[in-house]
Amino acid sequence: MSTDRNIGVDAVLAKGWLGAHKWLLLRRTSQLGILALFLLGPFAGIWIVKGNLAYSLTLDILPLADPYVLLQSLLAGHIPERLALIGVAIVIGFYVLVGGRSYCSWVCPVNMVTDSAAWLRRRFGIKSGARFSRRTRYWILAMTLILAGTTGTIAWEMLNPVSMLHRGLIFGLGTAWAIILTVFLFDLFVSPDGWCGHLCPVGAFYSLIGKASLLRVNAAQRAACNDCMDCFVVCPEPQVIKPALKGASKGLGPVINSAHCTNCGRCIDVCSKEVFGFGLRFINKADNNAPQGETAALGNRP
């Protein structure tokens, strides 16, 4: 089993640095590229994209709207415009195909903040931390919707770290950066993967959208697994891995079907045996090649 300080070393030796960081680099390119498109207008006067992650208009043609924000708006008693409805339909259709929580790892800018905290936890061996139920995020999601309905406002957007980070980048320091710093310190010292993995209602909402999405990570080469556990360590939702990776003996297929999977590709990058890859959810036929050396420790992973 790898130690926290050498997670991914075998993958780098086997695939090279670029091969072992391919999906990370692609995710960062996506996240930073989307941010750059939003910031080009205010800072350079190049208005390719107008708006923010709640609602935007690309090239004055393509509307995109956050269905979570629209739902809060409806509960608050506001009637959305036609373009907002079209934008929501486009977004929902996209995430039904690629996985709702792909938003968390490929679009959300706060992911870079929480990833930094997770890296520092592993780098410096920070072990202490509170544990929250992963169901907590759904309770928080429900409360934000109830709050919208009872107050007549989209109250959550006043505190949403995603919205606050976007506003902070455009308008400067202030409460926005205090909230982002709180999320970072919370993940670093209080709870591992605490915000994205246990509390964030945005991720909870998108997990519901992508519950039956087509694009999935799979452990198609699971027979090659050497039980290094690197994938469990780097995954922000490690509970989704075991059924696909270790379920051959139980007749389970190799596809990760959990709606909590963020399709981030961390497990693909870090695996020196190239066990994982992307594929379609319906290609999920069980095989009889159960990996050897299945350890009892797997059952104790979070």
N, C-alpha and C positions, 0 to 999 in steps of 0.2 A: 504494500500500500504506500502511495506517495505521501510525503510530508507536505505541510502547507507551503514550505519554501521552495519545493521543486515540482509543483504542479505544472504539468505541460512540458517539462524538460524532455521527456521521452518523445513527445510529439514533435518538438523542434528538431531533435536528432533524426527522427524518422522522415519527416516531411520538409524540413527546412523552416526558417523563421516565417517566411511568407505563407507557406502551406499551413502552418500551425496558427496563423492569425488571420486567415483569409476572411472568415465571416465577421470577425471583429472589425477589420478594416472596412468591409462593406457596410456594416451597421453604422460605423462612425461617419463614413462618407454620406450615407443616407440622412442621418440625424443632422449633421453640420450643413449638408447641402440644403435641406429643407429650411433650417434656420436662416441660412444665407439668403434664400429667396425671399423670405419675409422681411429681412433687414435691408435688402438692396433698395427698396423704395424709400424708407425713412432716411437712410444714410447716404444713398447715392442718387436718388431720384429716378431709379430704374424700376418701374412698377410692373414687374413680371407677375408678381403675386400681390394682391391687395388683401389686407385683413390679418387674421391670425388663425390658430388651430381650431378655434370655435367656428369660424366662418371665413372663407376666403374665396376670391375670384381670380382665377389664373387667366392671364391674357385677355381679360374682360369677356371671357367666353365660358370657362369651366368653373361652375360653382361647386364647392366642397363644404359640407357642414357637419359638425360633430353631432351625432344622434343623441348622445348623452345630454349635451347642452340643450338641444331642441326638446327633448323629453321634459327637462326641468322647466323650460319656457312654457310648454303646453300646460304643465301642472300649475304653473304660476298664473295661468289665464291669458297668456299672450298668443295671438294667432300668427303663425309664421308666414312669411311671404313665399311665393311660388318658387323662387330660386333657392330658398333655404330647403324646401321640401325636395327639390331635385338634387341638391347637394347631399342631403342625408341619404337619399336612395342610392346615389353613386357610392358613397362611403360604405354603407351597409353591404351593398353588393360586392364591393372589393374585399372587405374583411370576412365575408361569408366564404369567399374563395381561398384567401391566403391565411386565415386564422385571425380572430379578433385581437388576440394579445400580441400579434405581430406589431400592433401599434406601439406597445410598450417598449419593444426592443429596437424597432426600426425608425420610429417617428418621435416618440416622446423625448424631449431634451433633458428631463429630469433623470432619465435612465443613465446618462453620463455621470451625473452626480452620485447616484447610488452605486454605480459600478466602481467609481473611484473609492468609495467607502469600503466596498467589499474587497477590493484589491488591497487596500491598506490593512484591513482586518487579517487577511491571509499573510501579507508580507511581514507584519509585526506580531503575528500570533495572538491577536486579541480574541480571547475565548469567552469572556464573560458576556452575558447579555440576557435580557428578558425574552420570554417566548410568548407569542400571541397565537391564537388560533387563526388559521388561514380563512376561516369563515367570517372573521371580524370585518373584513373588507365588504362583505355583502350586507352586514348590518349597517355599516357606515353608508353604503350605497343607498340602502332603504331610507336612512335618516335624511340624506341630502334630498331625496325625492319628496319625502314628507315635509321637509322644511320649505321646499319650493311651493308646495301646495298650500301650506298654512300661512306663509308670509307674503305670497304673491310676488316673490323675487327669486332670481337665480342666485341665491345666497352663497352656495358653494363656490361659485366662480370668484368670489371675493377672497377666498383662501386657497383655492386650487393651486398647488405649486407649479403646475404646468403653465397656467395662465399668468401666474405671478412672475415666473422666470422670463416669459416672453415680454411682459410689460417692463420688467427690470432691465432687460437688455436694451430696450428702446428709450425708456424714460430715465434710466439711471438708478442709483442706489436708493435704498429706502426699505420699507417693510418687505418688499419682494425678496430682497437678498437675505433678510433675517429669516424668512420662512425657508428659503433654499438651504441656508446654513443649518437650520434646525433639522431638516430632513437628512442632511449629510451627517451631522453629529449623532442623530438618532440611529442611523444605520451603522455608524462606526463604533459607537460605544454602548448603545442600549440594546439593539436587537438586530441580528444579522438578517439582511434582506428584509428588514422590518417594514419599510414603507411600501415598496412595490409588491412584496410577497405576501404581506399580511393586512395592510391597512388601506391602500389606495382604492377608492371607489371607481376611479376611471378604469383601472385595469380589471376590476370586477365586472364592470359593465361590458367592456369589450370581450371578456371571456364568454359572456352569454351570447354575444353576436356570433362569435366564431366557434360555437360549440360543435358544429358539424362541418367545419371547414374542410376543404379538399386537400390543401397542402399541409403535409405533416412531416415531422422528423421521424425517422425510423432507425431501428437497430438491425438492419438487414444482414449485417455480418456479425451477429451477436455470438456466433460460435467461436469467433476469434478473440472474444473478451478475455483479458488476463487479470481481471479483478483489481486493477490499479486504483479504482475509485475516483480518478481525476474528474470524471464527468459528474459525479455526485457532488463533489466539492465546488465546482464552478457553476453548477446549475442553480438559478435563483428559485426554481421549483423542483427540487430533487425528488420529491415524491412521485413525479410523473414518469421517471425513468425505469424503475424496477419492473413494472408489468411488461414493458416491451423488451427490456434487456434480459430479464431472468425468468420470463414466463413460458418459455418453450416447453418445459416439463409439465406445465399446467394447460397446455393447448392454446396458449395466448399467442397472437401474432406479434410481429416486431414493430408495428406502428405505434407511436405515442399518440393515443387518441384523446388524452386529457385536454380539456378546454383551458387549463392553466398553463400549458406549454406556451412559451412566448416565441417559438420558432427563431430563437436568437442564433443558433448554430454554435454555441459555446462547446457543447458536447462533441460536435464534429471537429472543431479546431483542436481540442485538447486530447483527442484520442489518437494514440500512436498506432493503433491497430486498424484504424479507419472502419470502426464498427458502425458508425452513424452516418446518415445522409438524409437528403430531402427526397420525398416521394409523395404519392397520393394515398389517401386514407383507405381506399377500398382495396389496395394491394396489401392485404394484411393476412395472408395465409400462414397459419402456424406451421412450423417445421419440427423435425425431430432431432435437431442438432443443438440440444441444450448445452450451453457452455459448461465446461468443467470447472471445478473449484468454486462453486457458488458458496459464498461464505455466509456464516450466520450474521456477520456484521451488517450485511445488506438490510436485513430485517429491522435493524435498529436505526437506520438512517432516517432523518426527518422527512 
